Each structure stands twice: as structure tokens, then as C-alpha cells.
Amino acid sequence: MSTQMKNENLDDIFNILRNDHSEFDGDEAIEIIGDSPFHLFNSWYKEAFETKQSEPNAFSLSTVNAEGSPSSRIVYLKELIDEKFVFYTNYNSQKGKDLKVNTRAAMLFFWPNIERQIRIEGECEKVAQQISDDYFNSRPDSSKLGAWASQQSEMLVDRSELENRLHYYSEQFNSNIPRPPHWGGYQLIPQKIEFWKGRPSRLHDRIVWELKKNEWVVYRKNP
Ligand SMILES: Cc1cc2nc3c(=O)[nH]c(=O)nc-3n(C[C@H](O)[C@H](O)[C@H](O)COP(=O)(O)O)c2cc1C
């Protein structure tokens, strides 16, 4: 049996964090409001924004590749359209390739200062081209050119390769920069949304909304 080597460099930090009790007094139970999870999502999202959480619109997106291996990365939530969660990316990226072979994905928001977590699971599909066009057109020119220049997730020999590509595309287009065909939005159609709220004594609150036979049902879960 191989011996396991503990990395002691970080022990001091682990010990401090283990004993660190949050100051946040999340004393109220989650109130179940409305007949779908979107009322609570809207209310928590607004609260995350109003309480100035850092990057409240950033979430972890997990996808699964053709071999069944999961991977996660942070992306921004940009819109909610017909109760679908929209984010924008490069369709040829790692996540784009994953979503082509497996449309199932999971989203995770974490707002530590208000002790909230939201887990969302469902299936992704590309948004209508017009929706991607409208969003792309709302971006500054520098971001538009970046979308052309970056072959997201492909290997890069060095920075200058990317800078050269940016230069090439900035010469190519004048002020009218079209959306690259490999860039656009996905919408995640949720099947399950879980709301987690920190409560005293680790008796945290968990509410799950799940779509069953086209109806949202709600239940509580043990922490
Ligand atoms: C705060 C933050 C926001 C990000 N937002 C996006 C985004 O909206 N779209 C995107 O494609 N990548 C975004 N990224 C970069 C991704 O995390 C990731 O590096 C990139 O999409 C490539 O991922 P992939 O190789 O797994 O496809 C963001 C990263 C951070 C840290």
C-alpha cells in the first residue's frame, strides 16, 4: 500500500478556516413563494445584486464530455428568457463540444456573504440566432473582435498568436462587426432547482423545485 503524503504547507490555513464561524445571521427559513422556482430565483438574484455580492451573475457551469468526464468553469448569466437561463460562449469551446454530445448541464451560483447557493440542472440548447445577434450587437467593438480572434479552448503557441489574430480581424472589419458563426448563446432549460440557505447550528435550509409531468413540485431536503 502506498503511503499518503499530507501537504502540510496549507495546514495553518485549513485550521483557521475550520474554526471560522460565520458572522451572518441567516435566521429565517426559506419561504416557499409562488408556483414555480422562478419567484424565489428572482428574489434571491435581486438580493445578491442589492447586497453587492461579488460577481452575482457569475455561475459555475458543469458539462460532461463524450467519455463521461465532467468539467466546470465560470460563465456569466446574461438573460432569463421564457424561464430559461442564457449564457454566451464560443460554440467550438470545450463546453460547446461537450454540449453537442451531451446536452445535460448543471449551473451553480454561490453568494457567500448572504450564505446562499442555487443549484440548477437541466438541458442546454442554442438560443435562436436573432437572440445571439441582438446580444452580440450590444457588446463593445473590442469584445466583438475578441470573439473573432479567440479560438476558445484551443491550444495557443504564444500570446502573439492571439494578438496577431486580433490585429487581423480589426483590419478585416470596419465599424460593422458581424457575429461570428461559432459564437452565441445557450439556454439551459431547468428540470430541477435547489435553493440552499445557511442557518444556525448547520441546520441549513434546502428547498428543491422539480419539474414532474410538466408541473413544478416543491419539497424540503435534509441539510
Ligand atoms: C468571472 C468569469 C466570467 C466568465 N464568463 C464567461 C462567459 O460568460 N462566457 C465564456 O465563454 N467564458 C467565460 N469565462 C471563462 C470561462 O471560465 C472559461 O475559461 C472559458 O469559457 C473556456 O471554458 P471551456 O474550455 O471549458 O469551454 C468567465 C470566467 C470568469 C472567471
The ligand as a MOL file (V3000), in Angstrom:
LIG
                    3D

  0  0  0     0  0            999 V3000
M  V30 BEGIN CTAB
M  V30 COUNTS 31 33 0 0 0
M  V30 BEGIN ATOM
M  V30 1 C -15.9130 35.7100 -13.7400 0
M  V30 2 C -15.7790 34.9350 -15.0310 0
M  V30 3 C -16.7560 35.0650 -16.0070 0
M  V30 4 C -16.6430 34.3610 -17.2170 0
M  V30 5 N -17.6580 34.4690 -18.1350 0
M  V30 6 C -17.5910 33.7400 -19.2800 0
M  V30 7 C -18.6830 33.7630 -20.2000 0
M  V30 8 O -19.7360 34.4070 -19.9860 0
M  V30 9 N -18.5480 33.0290 -21.3410 0
M  V30 10 C -17.4410 32.2640 -21.5930 0
M  V30 11 O -17.3830 31.6280 -22.6450 0
M  V30 12 N -16.3990 32.2030 -20.7270 0
M  V30 13 C -16.4550 32.9160 -19.5700 0
M  V30 14 N -15.4150 32.8480 -18.6690 0
M  V30 15 C -14.2480 31.9940 -18.9970 0
M  V30 16 C -14.5920 30.5390 -18.6770 0
M  V30 17 O -14.4920 30.3050 -17.2760 0
M  V30 18 C -13.6880 29.5310 -19.4200 0
M  V30 19 O -12.3210 29.8020 -19.1700 0
M  V30 20 C -13.9210 29.5340 -20.9250 0
M  V30 21 O -15.2850 29.6860 -21.2490 0
M  V30 22 C -13.3970 28.2630 -21.5750 0
M  V30 23 O -14.0240 27.1680 -20.9870 0
M  V30 24 P -14.0440 25.7170 -21.7060 0
M  V30 25 O -12.6540 25.4890 -22.2530 0
M  V30 26 O -14.3820 24.7600 -20.6100 0
M  V30 27 O -15.0870 25.7640 -22.7700 0
M  V30 28 C -15.5200 33.5280 -17.4530 0
M  V30 29 C -14.5520 33.3880 -16.4530 0
M  V30 30 C -14.6790 34.0760 -15.2570 0
M  V30 31 C -13.6320 33.8660 -14.1830 0
M  V30 END ATOM
M  V30 BEGIN BOND
M  V30 1 1 1 2
M  V30 2 1 2 3
M  V30 3 2 2 30
M  V30 4 2 3 4
M  V30 5 1 4 5
M  V30 6 1 4 28
M  V30 7 2 5 6
M  V30 8 1 6 7
M  V30 9 1 6 13
M  V30 10 2 7 8
M  V30 11 1 7 9
M  V30 12 1 9 10
M  V30 13 2 10 11
M  V30 14 1 10 12
M  V30 15 2 12 13
M  V30 16 1 13 14
M  V30 17 1 14 15
M  V30 18 1 14 28
M  V30 19 1 15 16
M  V30 20 1 16 17
M  V30 21 1 16 18
M  V30 22 1 18 19
M  V30 23 1 18 20
M  V30 24 1 20 21
M  V30 25 1 20 22
M  V30 26 1 22 23
M  V30 27 1 23 24
M  V30 28 2 24 25
M  V30 29 1 24 26
M  V30 30 1 24 27
M  V30 31 2 28 29
M  V30 32 1 29 30
M  V30 33 1 30 31
M  V30 END BOND
M  V30 END CTAB
M  END
